[in-house]
Every structure is written in C-alpha cells, then in structure tokens.
C-alpha cells in the first residue's frame, strides 16, 4: 500500500500534469529531453538543432522544413525561472569562431524555441518546443527510488568486484575491508569511504575504460551539494539483520535516503516527469575503444535508462494523471568519425545494446528508434590510394595534441585517416574478438582508436551565417517532432 508521502507526491504530479495539459490545449508545447552519458555531445546536439531550425538549415528528411511548411523559428524566453538558460549563443560562437567543442554541461538547463508552421490543411499554427538539457548520470539515479540502501550496496559492490572495475576499485575495497557496519557512526570513516568511492567512479569514466553505469550520478558532478551529507555515503558489506541505531550502517543508510530526497525525487518531480519526448545520446565509439567490458556496461546502462521511462503513448487520461514519454530516440554520436559504409553497423551495435529493453517498451506502444548521427560534422569523406587499394577514408583536422604513430598533431593541418570497418558479427564484437581493423593490411592490424577532430572550418557567404554540416540530424528531428508539425 502506498505511503502518505507517496500519495502526496502522486497528487502533486497529477496536479502539475493537469495544468500542463490544459495549457497545451490552447498553446501546444512539446518538452524535449536531451540527455547523454559523459562526452556524448549533448551541448553540440542542442546548439546544432537550434541553429538549423532558426536559420532554415538543409534538412531534407525533416519533412515540414524540406517542404517549406515551416515559416520560421525563433528563440523565446523560457518558462521556468528556476532553471538556467542553455547558453546557445556562447556555444555557437565556440563552434564556429573558435572551432572548439563547447564544454560539457554538468547541470540542467533549458531553452524555448517557437516554430511557426503551416499544417497539412493549410492552417497557420505555432509549436513551442521546450528543450531540457540534463546529464544522463541523473537519469541513472532514478532506479534508486525503488531500491533500499541494502539493495544498492549489494549491487554496487558486486559490480565493483567484476572485470576491470576490480582494479579501479582496489583502494576503496581495501578501505571497505576495515569497516564494521555495526560499529558506532564515524564521520571520518564515512568521508574517506565517499571520497574513495567517488575516485573509483571517476576512474571508471576514463576513456581507457569508458564505463557507463556509474550511479549515484551527483558524486561525479556535485555542484553546490559538494561536501554535503547527502553526498557523503558509500556502500558497505552488510551482514544479515538490521542496522542498529547509531551505527555506521544506519548513518550510511540515512544519507542514502537523504540523497534520494534531496537530489533524485526533485529531479523526477520537477523535470523528468514533465517530458514528452526524449533523445539519449550515446558515445558508442568510446566503448569500442575500451573493449567488450565497456560495451556490456553500456548495454546495462541503456537498459536502466529505458526502464526509467513510463513508456506508452500519451492519452487524455494518462496526461491528466501523469505524462508519459511516448517517443525515445537513442543516437550513436560522432558518426563522422567513420566512413558512411560503417554507419549502418554503428546503428546495429546500438540497437543490439538496447534490444531487450526496446522489446519491452514496444509492447506498450511506445515509439523507440535508433540512429547514427553527427550533429556537427567535423570530417569529409574521400577515397585514398594506399598501394594497390583505394581505402574509404575521412579527412579532418585533428585536435592539437592528438597522437598518431607517436607524433602529435598541431591542430591546424588536415589529415586523411582510414578508421576501419566496423565488424558485421555483433556477437564477436561483444565477446571481444572483433576489435581490430584500422588497416586492411593484415600486418598492420590495430585496435580501434578514433581521433578527436576540431569542428569544421566554415566559409561565410557575405553576411550570411554559415550552415553547420551534419549527418542525420534531420532524421532525428523528423522522429522527435515531425508528427507534431503535420
């Protein structure tokens, strides 16, 4: 039976949903959530999306824009005064003028875009698109709402003792072995545990390992909660029985529950539960670099993400009581790091990682899709002669300091590189038998290693702002909002 606090929370969500729904009848608004795990490219995606819509970019697959039914799009003041505005203009300047990728966002932000369009029947309408940007690590915290401290401890420790995580967690696990859960509560022991546990999570996120399943998410991006008791806890090896009052176990459990109350529930109530559509950006190439353990970890993380959504098509009745995300797009980013011949394989890998969770969601009628894209394309394609072969290659400007064959790039010189063909045998890929192929020369096999390229150099045509090149950003837009512009 639900507790009183759960009933109150349900009533608050239902009241908020009713207000949002009533307003939407007269002023159609779509709330699009944009999230992704670390370095997946959320900031670049939102910047490119807004830039393309406001300047009428080249989006042939985005039907309403390609057919001329969109008269224009403009930025408008955002509706929520307590959420920072997404710094669109600053990020655009960084991309185009400085040719740098914008810094990752570590907090929630919002931007409102008003789209003027003509319906298929000729009627003039406008759609208000509220873009909500938030870290994917926050999404992975939502399952904690249904887990006790004891359950979370057991799962976290089991994970920390498997595969490459065991070495990364060595310092934390050594400290853990010195702790007695039933000993008196100890602030210093708790502080050390939280610091070592956070160090372990941070090490997992390193490019060499590229792990994705890393809750609690705020441990890696604490913001103004840094050092607070709500972020000062860690899992314990727990015996049978119950926590004794005043024990270290009880202290850790109390702070875990505070984390849910202070961090997770407000995010769910104020932001997540109000979303209509969602895109989840995934840096699958980093998982390729790190190996099969990282791919399996990504698979578990994406399954956890999809399970967070109350999947199903929105109806009048469901909207009155709790909105549901009815379209989710999983996007493998940085497709421009591969030749287009491998793009379908990149999509296949991502589809494989979410296949079980997608199958569950499709049974409830939700629309879920997968795409390989590059919101801003940093490379061009070419055939490069190598011996008697012409290799499908990509050309771009590697970031300053990127290494190849022991030499560092200067950040100004364009180079052609053959990134290799992604394997067609997905079973071998997940088992670790197909992480080869930067060259077609059998004597020159190497692990996949994808260079980081600078944003493209764009040429202005008079005073006209240059368009940002992309790969399948229009397909993403068609899936996410195309039906609302019919």
C-alpha positions as CSV (number, residue, x, y, z in Angstrom):
1,X,0.0,0.0,0.0
2,X,1.4,3.4,-0.9
3,X,2.7,5.6,2.0
4,X,1.2,9.0,2.7
5,X,4.3,10.7,1.2
6,X,3.9,8.7,-2.0
7,X,0.2,9.6,-2.3
8,X,1.1,13.3,-1.8
9,X,3.8,13.0,-4.4
10,X,1.4,11.4,-6.8
11,X,-1.2,14.1,-6.2
12,X,1.4,16.8,-6.9
13,X,2.4,15.2,-10.1
14,X,-1.2,14.8,-11.2
15,X,-2.0,18.4,-10.5
16,X,1.1,19.6,-12.4
17,X,0.2,17.3,-15.3
18,X,-3.4,18.7,-15.4
19,X,-2.1,22.3,-15.5
20,X,0.4,21.4,-18.3
21,X,-2.2,19.5,-20.3
22,X,-4.8,22.4,-20.0
23,X,-2.3,24.9,-21.2
24,X,-1.2,22.7,-24.0
25,X,-4.7,22.6,-25.4
26,X,-4.5,26.3,-26.3
27,X,-0.7,26.7,-26.6
28,X,0.7,23.4,-27.9
29,X,4.0,22.8,-26.2
30,X,6.4,19.9,-26.6
31,X,9.0,19.3,-23.9
32,X,12.0,17.5,-25.4
33,X,14.5,16.0,-23.0
34,X,18.1,15.8,-24.3
35,X,20.5,13.7,-22.3
36,X,23.5,11.5,-22.8
37,X,26.3,9.9,-20.8
38,X,29.6,11.7,-20.4
39,X,31.1,13.3,-23.6
40,X,28.2,12.1,-25.8
41,X,27.7,15.6,-27.3
42,X,24.5,17.0,-25.7
43,X,25.7,20.6,-26.0
44,X,26.7,20.2,-29.6
45,X,23.4,18.5,-30.5
46,X,21.2,21.2,-29.0
47,X,23.3,24.0,-30.5
48,X,23.1,22.4,-34.0
49,X,19.4,21.7,-33.7
50,X,18.5,25.3,-32.7
51,X,20.9,26.8,-35.3
52,X,19.5,24.6,-38.1
53,X,15.9,25.5,-37.3
54,X,16.4,29.2,-36.8
55,X,18.3,29.7,-40.0
56,X,16.5,27.2,-42.2
57,X,19.3,24.6,-42.5
58,X,19.5,21.8,-45.0
59,X,17.3,19.1,-43.5
60,X,15.9,17.0,-46.4
61,X,14.5,14.3,-44.2
62,X,12.7,16.7,-41.9
63,X,9.5,16.9,-43.9
64,X,7.9,20.1,-42.6
65,X,11.1,22.1,-43.2
66,X,12.0,20.5,-46.5
67,X,8.6,21.1,-48.0
68,X,8.5,24.8,-46.9
69,X,5.8,24.4,-44.3
70,X,7.9,25.9,-41.5
71,X,7.8,29.7,-41.9
72,X,10.5,30.3,-39.3
73,X,11.7,29.5,-35.8
74,X,12.8,31.9,-33.1
75,X,14.1,31.8,-29.5
76,X,11.7,32.9,-26.8
77,X,12.1,33.4,-23.0
78,X,12.0,30.1,-21.3
79,X,9.0,29.3,-19.0
80,X,10.9,28.1,-15.9
81,X,12.5,30.9,-13.9
82,X,14.4,28.5,-11.6
83,X,16.3,26.7,-14.4
84,X,19.5,28.2,-16.1
85,X,19.1,29.1,-19.7
86,X,21.1,27.0,-22.2
87,X,23.9,29.2,-23.4
88,X,23.1,28.8,-27.1
89,X,24.9,31.9,-28.4
90,X,28.1,31.2,-26.5
91,X,28.2,27.6,-27.6
92,X,27.6,28.6,-31.3
93,X,30.4,31.1,-31.1
94,X,32.7,28.5,-29.7
95,X,31.9,26.1,-32.5
96,X,32.1,28.4,-35.5
97,X,34.5,31.2,-34.5
98,X,36.9,29.3,-32.2
99,X,36.5,25.9,-33.8
100,X,36.4,24.3,-30.4
101,X,33.8,21.9,-28.9
102,X,31.9,23.5,-26.1
103,X,32.5,22.4,-22.6
104,X,30.2,19.7,-21.3
105,X,27.2,20.7,-19.2
106,X,27.1,19.4,-15.7
107,X,23.7,20.7,-14.7
108,X,20.2,21.1,-16.0
109,X,19.4,23.9,-18.5
110,X,16.5,24.9,-20.7
111,X,15.8,26.7,-24.0
112,X,12.5,27.6,-25.6
113,X,12.1,27.6,-29.4
114,X,8.8,28.8,-31.1
115,X,8.2,27.2,-34.5
116,X,5.8,28.9,-36.9
117,X,4.4,26.4,-39.4
118,X,1.6,25.6,-41.8
119,X,-0.4,22.4,-41.1
120,X,-1.1,20.0,-44.0
121,X,-4.6,21.5,-44.3
122,X,-3.1,25.0,-44.7
123,X,-3.9,26.4,-41.3
124,X,-1.2,28.6,-39.7
125,X,0.0,27.3,-36.3
126,X,2.9,27.5,-33.9
127,X,4.6,24.9,-31.8
128,X,6.5,25.8,-28.7
129,X,9.5,23.5,-28.2
130,X,11.0,23.5,-24.7
131,X,14.4,21.8,-24.8
132,X,15.5,20.4,-21.5
133,X,19.2,19.5,-21.2
134,X,20.3,17.3,-18.3
135,X,23.2,14.9,-17.6
136,X,22.5,11.2,-18.3
137,X,24.0,10.3,-15.0
138,X,21.0,11.9,-13.3
139,X,18.7,9.5,-15.3
140,X,20.7,6.5,-14.0
141,X,19.8,7.7,-10.4
142,X,16.1,7.2,-10.9
143,X,16.1,3.4,-10.2
144,X,17.5,4.3,-6.8
145,X,14.0,5.4,-5.8
146,X,12.9,1.8,-5.8
147,X,16.0,0.4,-4.1
148,X,16.9,0.3,-0.4
149,X,20.3,1.2,0.8
150,X,21.0,-2.5,1.4
151,X,20.0,-3.5,-2.2
152,X,22.1,-0.7,-3.7
153,X,25.1,-1.6,-1.6
154,X,24.9,-5.3,-2.6
155,X,24.6,-4.4,-6.3
156,X,27.3,-1.7,-6.3
157,X,29.8,-3.9,-4.5
158,X,29.1,-6.9,-6.8
159,X,29.7,-4.6,-9.8
160,X,32.9,-3.2,-8.3
161,X,34.4,-6.6,-8.0
162,X,33.9,-7.7,-11.6
163,X,36.2,-7.3,-14.6
164,X,38.3,-4.1,-14.9
165,X,36.3,-2.4,-12.2
166,X,38.0,-4.6,-9.5
167,X,41.4,-3.0,-10.2
168,X,39.9,0.5,-10.3
169,X,38.1,0.0,-7.0
170,X,41.1,-1.5,-5.2
171,X,41.7,1.4,-2.9
172,X,38.0,1.7,-2.0
173,X,37.6,-2.1,-1.4
174,X,40.7,-2.1,0.8
175,X,39.2,0.6,2.9
176,X,35.9,-1.1,3.0
177,X,37.5,-4.2,4.5
178,X,38.5,-2.2,7.5
179,X,34.9,-1.1,8.3
180,X,32.4,-2.8,10.6
181,X,28.9,-1.8,9.6
182,X,27.7,-2.2,13.2
183,X,30.5,-0.1,14.7
184,X,29.5,3.4,16.0
185,X,28.9,6.0,13.3
186,X,32.1,7.7,12.3
187,X,32.2,10.9,10.2
188,X,35.9,10.5,9.2
189,X,35.4,6.9,8.1
190,X,32.3,8.0,6.1
191,X,34.2,10.9,4.4
192,X,37.1,8.6,3.4
193,X,34.7,6.0,2.1
194,X,32.8,8.6,0.0
195,X,36.0,10.0,-1.4
196,X,37.4,6.7,-2.4
197,X,34.1,5.5,-3.9
198,X,33.9,8.7,-5.9
199,X,37.5,8.2,-7.1
200,X,36.6,4.7,-8.3
201,X,33.6,6.0,-10.2
202,X,35.7,8.8,-11.8
203,X,38.3,6.3,-12.8
204,X,35.7,4.1,-14.5
205,X,34.7,7.0,-16.7
206,X,38.2,7.5,-18.0
207,X,38.5,7.0,-21.8
208,X,40.6,3.8,-21.3
209,X,37.6,2.1,-19.6
210,X,34.6,4.1,-20.7
211,X,32.2,2.6,-18.2
212,X,28.7,4.0,-18.2
213,X,26.8,2.5,-15.3
214,X,28.0,4.9,-12.5
215,X,25.3,5.9,-10.0
216,X,25.0,7.9,-7.9
217,X,25.4,10.5,-10.7
218,X,25.9,13.5,-8.5
219,X,29.0,12.0,-7.0
220,X,30.7,12.9,-10.3
221,X,29.0,16.3,-10.7
222,X,28.1,17.5,-7.2
223,X,27.6,21.2,-7.9
224,X,26.5,23.2,-4.9
225,X,25.9,19.9,-2.9
226,X,29.7,19.1,-2.8
227,X,30.6,18.1,0.8
228,X,27.0,17.8,2.0
229,X,25.9,14.8,4.0
230,X,23.6,13.8,1.1
231,X,26.7,13.2,-1.0
232,X,28.8,11.6,1.8
233,X,28.0,7.9,1.9
234,X,29.2,4.7,0.2
235,X,28.2,1.0,0.0
236,X,29.0,-1.3,2.9
237,X,29.5,-5.1,3.1
238,X,26.4,-5.8,5.2
239,X,25.7,-8.8,7.4
240,X,22.3,-10.4,8.0
241,X,19.9,-8.5,10.2
242,X,19.1,-4.8,10.6
243,X,21.0,-1.6,11.2
244,X,21.4,-0.7,14.8
245,X,20.6,2.9,15.9
246,X,23.8,5.0,16.0
247,X,25.8,2.6,13.8
248,X,27.8,3.3,10.7
249,X,25.3,1.2,8.8
250,X,22.4,3.4,10.0
251,X,24.4,6.6,9.2
252,X,25.1,5.5,5.6
253,X,21.5,4.4,5.1
254,X,20.2,7.7,6.4
255,X,22.4,9.7,4.0
256,X,21.5,7.4,1.1
257,X,17.8,8.2,1.8
258,X,18.7,11.9,2.0
259,X,20.3,11.7,-1.4
260,X,17.0,10.4,-2.8
261,X,15.0,13.1,-1.1
262,X,17.3,16.0,-1.9
263,X,18.6,15.0,-5.4
264,X,16.6,12.3,-7.1
265,X,13.0,13.0,-6.2
266,X,13.1,16.7,-7.0
267,X,14.6,15.9,-10.4
268,X,11.9,13.4,-11.1
269,X,9.1,15.6,-9.9
270,X,10.1,18.9,-11.4
271,X,11.7,17.9,-14.6
272,X,11.7,14.3,-15.7
273,X,8.0,13.6,-15.2
274,X,7.1,16.5,-17.4
275,X,8.9,15.4,-20.6
276,X,7.0,14.4,-23.7
277,X,9.9,13.2,-26.0
278,X,13.4,12.1,-25.2
279,X,16.7,11.7,-27.1
280,X,19.5,9.7,-25.4
281,X,22.9,10.4,-27.0
282,X,25.5,7.6,-26.8
283,X,29.2,7.7,-27.4
284,X,29.5,4.1,-28.6
285,X,32.9,4.7,-30.2
286,X,34.4,5.2,-26.8
287,X,33.1,1.8,-25.8
288,X,34.6,0.3,-28.9
289,X,38.0,1.8,-27.9
290,X,37.7,0.4,-24.3
291,X,36.6,-3.2,-25.2
292,X,33.8,-5.6,-24.6
293,X,33.5,-4.9,-20.9
294,X,32.7,-1.3,-21.7
295,X,30.1,-2.4,-24.3
296,X,28.4,-4.7,-21.8
297,X,28.4,-1.9,-19.3
298,X,26.9,0.4,-21.8
299,X,24.2,-2.2,-22.5
300,X,23.3,-2.3,-18.9
301,X,23.3,1.5,-18.6
302,X,21.0,1.9,-21.6
303,X,18.6,-0.8,-20.3
304,X,18.5,1.1,-17.0
305,X,17.8,4.4,-18.8
306,X,14.9,3.0,-20.8
307,X,13.4,1.3,-17.8
308,X,13.2,4.8,-16.2
309,X,10.6,5.9,-18.6
310,X,6.9,5.3,-18.1
311,X,6.6,4.1,-21.6
312,X,3.4,4.4,-23.6
313,X,1.5,6.7,-25.8
314,X,0.1,9.8,-24.2
315,X,-3.7,9.9,-24.0
316,X,-6.0,12.4,-22.4
317,X,-6.4,10.1,-19.4
318,X,-2.7,9.4,-18.9
319,X,-1.8,13.1,-19.3
320,X,-4.3,14.0,-16.6
321,X,-2.6,11.8,-14.1
322,X,1.0,11.5,-15.2
323,X,2.6,12.4,-18.5
324,X,4.5,9.7,-20.4
325,X,7.3,10.0,-22.8
326,X,5.9,8.4,-25.9
327,X,9.0,8.7,-28.2
328,X,12.6,7.9,-27.4
329,X,15.5,8.1,-29.8
330,X,18.8,6.5,-29.0
331,X,21.5,8.2,-31.1
332,X,25.1,7.0,-31.6
333,X,27.0,10.2,-31.9
334,X,30.3,11.0,-33.7
335,X,29.2,9.1,-36.9
336,X,31.5,11.4,-38.8
337,X,34.5,9.5,-37.2
338,X,33.5,6.6,-39.5
339,X,33.1,6.3,-43.3
340,X,29.4,6.1,-44.2
341,X,29.8,2.5,-45.1
342,X,30.0,1.7,-41.4
343,X,27.1,3.8,-40.2
344,X,24.6,1.1,-40.5
345,X,26.8,-1.2,-38.4
346,X,27.1,1.6,-35.8
347,X,23.3,1.7,-35.7
348,X,23.2,-2.1,-35.4
349,X,25.6,-2.1,-32.5
350,X,23.5,0.5,-30.6
351,X,20.3,-1.4,-31.5
352,X,21.8,-4.5,-30.0
353,X,22.7,-2.7,-26.8
354,X,19.1,-1.6,-26.2
355,X,17.3,-4.6,-27.9
356,X,15.9,-6.2,-24.8
357,X,14.7,-3.0,-23.2
358,X,13.3,-1.8,-26.6
359,X,11.3,-5.0,-27.0
360,X,9.7,-4.4,-23.6
361,X,8.8,-0.8,-24.4
362,X,7.4,-1.7,-27.9
363,X,4.9,-4.0,-26.2
364,X,3.3,-0.9,-24.6
365,X,3.0,1.0,-27.9
366,X,5.9,3.5,-27.4
367,X,7.9,4.6,-30.5
368,X,11.6,3.9,-30.0
369,X,14.2,4.3,-32.7
370,X,18.0,4.2,-33.1
371,X,20.1,6.4,-35.4
372,X,23.8,7.1,-36.0
373,X,24.4,10.8,-36.4
374,X,26.8,13.7,-36.1
375,X,25.0,16.9,-35.0
376,X,28.0,18.8,-36.4
377,X,30.1,17.0,-39.0
378,X,33.8,17.6,-38.5
379,X,35.1,15.4,-41.4
380,X,34.7,14.8,-45.1
381,X,34.9,11.6,-47.0
382,X,37.4,10.5,-49.7
383,X,39.0,7.5,-51.3
384,X,42.7,7.4,-50.5
385,X,45.2,5.4,-52.6
386,X,47.2,3.0,-50.5
387,X,49.4,0.7,-52.5
388,X,47.0,-1.0,-55.0
389,X,43.9,-0.2,-52.9
390,X,41.6,2.8,-52.6
391,X,40.5,3.0,-49.0
392,X,37.3,4.7,-47.9
393,X,38.7,7.4,-45.6
394,X,37.8,10.5,-43.7
395,X,39.5,13.9,-43.8
396,X,39.5,16.4,-40.9
397,X,41.7,18.5,-38.6
398,X,42.7,16.5,-35.5
399,X,42.7,18.4,-32.3
400,X,46.0,19.8,-31.1
401,X,47.9,17.2,-29.2
402,X,46.2,14.2,-30.7
403,X,48.7,11.4,-31.3
404,X,49.2,9.1,-34.3
405,X,52.3,6.9,-34.7
406,X,53.9,8.7,-31.8
407,X,53.6,12.2,-33.3
408,X,51.3,15.0,-32.1
409,X,49.1,17.0,-34.4
410,X,49.3,20.8,-34.5
411,X,45.6,21.4,-34.6
412,X,45.8,23.2,-37.9
413,X,46.7,20.5,-40.5
414,X,44.1,18.4,-42.3
415,X,44.8,14.7,-42.5
416,X,43.2,11.7,-44.1
417,X,42.7,8.6,-42.0
418,X,41.2,5.2,-42.5
419,X,39.2,4.5,-39.4
420,X,38.5,0.8,-40.3
421,X,35.3,-1.0,-41.0
422,X,33.1,-1.9,-38.0
423,X,32.5,-5.6,-37.8
424,X,29.3,-7.2,-39.0
425,X,29.5,-10.0,-36.5
426,X,28.0,-8.4,-33.4
427,X,28.4,-11.5,-31.2
428,X,32.2,-11.4,-31.8
429,X,32.2,-7.7,-31.1
430,X,30.6,-8.1,-27.7
431,X,32.9,-11.1,-27.0
432,X,36.0,-9.1,-27.8
433,X,37.0,-10.9,-31.0
434,X,36.5,-8.1,-33.5
435,X,38.2,-5.1,-32.1
436,X,40.7,-4.9,-34.9
437,X,40.8,-3.1,-38.2
438,X,42.3,0.3,-38.6
439,X,44.0,-1.0,-41.7
440,X,43.2,-3.6,-44.3
441,X,46.8,-4.8,-44.3
442,X,46.9,-7.9,-42.2
443,X,50.4,-7.0,-41.0
444,X,49.2,-3.6,-39.8
445,X,46.2,-4.5,-37.6
446,X,45.5,-2.3,-34.6
447,X,42.7,-1.6,-32.1
448,X,40.1,0.9,-33.0
449,X,41.3,4.3,-32.0
450,X,39.3,7.3,-33.2
451,X,41.0,10.7,-33.4
452,X,39.3,13.7,-32.0
453,X,38.7,16.3,-34.7
454,X,38.2,20.0,-34.5
455,X,34.8,21.5,-35.6
456,X,34.9,22.2,-39.4
457,X,36.2,25.5,-40.9
458,X,33.1,27.2,-42.3
459,X,33.2,29.9,-45.1
460,X,30.8,32.8,-44.9
461,X,28.8,33.9,-47.9
462,X,28.7,37.6,-47.4
463,X,26.9,38.4,-44.2
464,X,25.0,35.1,-44.2
465,X,25.8,32.9,-41.3
466,X,27.3,29.6,-42.5
467,X,25.3,26.4,-42.1
468,X,26.6,23.7,-39.8
469,X,27.1,20.4,-41.7
470,X,25.6,17.3,-40.1
471,X,24.8,13.7,-40.5
472,X,21.2,12.6,-40.0
473,X,20.2,15.4,-37.6
474,X,17.2,15.9,-39.9
475,X,16.2,12.3,-39.4
476,X,16.4,12.8,-35.6
477,X,14.2,15.9,-35.8
478,X,11.6,14.1,-38.0
479,X,11.3,11.3,-35.5
480,X,11.2,13.5,-32.4
481,X,8.9,16.4,-33.5
482,X,7.8,15.7,-37.1
483,X,4.4,14.3,-36.2
484,X,3.6,17.5,-34.2
485,X,4.0,19.6,-37.3
486,X,1.5,17.8,-39.5
